[in-house]
Amino acid sequence: MLIYLCLSSHGFGHAARQATVLSALHRLQPTWRLVVSSLVSADFLKLACGDVPVEQRFVGWDVGMIQADALGVDQDRTLSFLMALDRSLPHRLDQESAWLAEQQTPVVVVGDIPPSAAVLAERIGAPLVWMGNFGWDDIYEPLGGLFTKYAAAARAHYQQGELLLRCPFSLAMDWGLKEQELGVTVSGLRELPRPLSHHLEQIQQPLVLVGFGGLGVAIDPALFRLWPNHHFLMPAPVAPQLHAKLEWEANVTLLPQSVRPFDVMPYCDRHLGKPGYSTFCEALSQELGMHVVERDGFAEASVLMDGLRRFGNHRILSRDAFAQGEWGLDQPLIQPIHPMASKHGAEDAAKALALIASSTVQYG
């Protein structure tokens, strides 16, 4: 059995949540081949999946929204990339259909959540399962103009398939499919390198994990000095100049590239970052308070923020407040309306995929 995941190349959140499902599926069916088809960073995929044996096919199936930075989007560039995808996608479909035929094994296609996964599944006669908390139809439709055409095309593709695995914090995804609702999707915690865990255990100040996804955000190092009674943990920034400056901040620890931010959450008191599906799931699983910076121009952000208010201990920051260092880390958290019902979304998704594979794929 080959599970072929058409994974969005938009950001790291899609890969992070699918890594939790692939891990759970590997525990259920350790002999199945797991193939991730995406342009997501191979290094990030390896970090997210850990010891799970995953093959990667470097194929771009969708565009999503081109981000100006971690908190903003570029609509003009997004349209330009969508038009380029229209021209290149037929060749990619031919290439991957041929490769899958060469494998001579039953296939289940999983989409998170490129619309073109439906075309591939139909081309090879494979069952199709969608998994996500939004579709690109939900994102493009409110933008109007040329985006309306792409929203309609995406919705038509999303209406094909055997099942929609609906993640928390979801938009409409009104596709007329059989659905299964999932709880938060998280993987197991991994042990930290001993030097890092020893370092964290020695810190007496409240620990704050800072995270803004794959693109990150340019934080003025001077802002950390406004909070001398707190200690901040964050992934090392890509920009060498900012990296060098942050290394000199006495109350900042940069995490090694081999360490997932999730794995330091048990040591932390609060999280400072943007609205993000995987971050929210991970923080909720660890009951970690979240200070979240508002994000504009992306429809998913509104449902994430609604979910934050319902399920998480939180404070919400404006972009101006964030830029000025007014982070409210000394203020009490706002309590959620009610807790998240289930923290086993990854395991439930893996079981659903295994059931689809056993009931719809013909062996022989």
C-alpha positions, 0 to 999 in steps of 0.5 A: 500500500502506498499513501501518496500525500499531495501536500500544500507548499504554502508554509510549514503548518500543513507539513507539521500536521501531516507529520503527526498523521503519518507518524500515527499511520506508520504505527498502525501500518509499519509496512506501508510506503508513505510518500509526501509530494510537495516543495516543502523544505526537505530539512523541515519535513525530516525534522517534523517526521523524525524517524518515520520513513517518508519519501519525498517527491518534489512537486508543487501542487498549489500556490496558496497565498504568497506571503509578504512576511509571516503576518501579511500576504501579496495578492498580486504575486499570488495571482501571477503564481497561480497563472504559472501553475496553470501552465505547468500543472498538466506536465506535473500530472503526467509525470506523477501519474506515470511514476505511480503506475511504475510502483505497481502497488495500490494507492490512496491519495491524500490532499492537504489541500491542493485542489489538483489532488482530485485530478491526480486521483481520478487520473490513476483511479485511486480513492481520495481523502481530503484533510484540512481546516480550509480549502483554497476556495474559502481563501480566494472567494472573499478576495474577488476579481480573478480570485473568484475563478480560482475559487470556483475551480478549487471548489469543483475539485474539492467536491470529489473524493471519499472523505473529508477529515475536518480539522479544528479551526475550520472554515466552511469547506462546504463540499458535499462530502462525507465528513469526520471531525478531528481533535487537535493533531499533535505528535509525541514529544521528543527528548531534548538534547541534554545540554539544552534541557539542563540549560532550560532547567537552570533558568529562573525566569518565566520562559516564553517561546517565540514562533512565527512559522517558517518565514519568521518575523524580524523582531528588533532585539531591543524589544527583548530588553523591555522584558528583563524578567522573562527569558525567550526561546526561539528558532534561530532566524535565517538572516545572519545579521539578526541571528548574530544580534540575538545571540548577544541578548542575555535573555534569549536562547536560540534553539538548535535546528534539530529541535522542534519548538513543540518539544520545548513547550513543556518548559514554557509558561507562554507562547508569543506568535501569529495565528497558526493551526499547528502551533495552536494544536501544540500549545493547546495540547500542552495547555500553554498560554498564547499571546497572538498577534493579529493577522490580516488578509487571510481568511483562516486567521479569523477562524483560528482566532475564534478557536483561540477564544473558545479553547485557549488561555490567551491574550490578543495583540495588535501588530502595533503593540507587538512592534512596540514590545507591548506583549502583556507577558505580565498580565493574566491570561484570558480564560477559554470558553471551554476546553478542546474536546479531543487531543487525538486527531492524528490517531483518528485520522490515521485510522480513517485512512487505514479504513479507506485503504482497506475498504476501497483499494483492490489488492491483487 
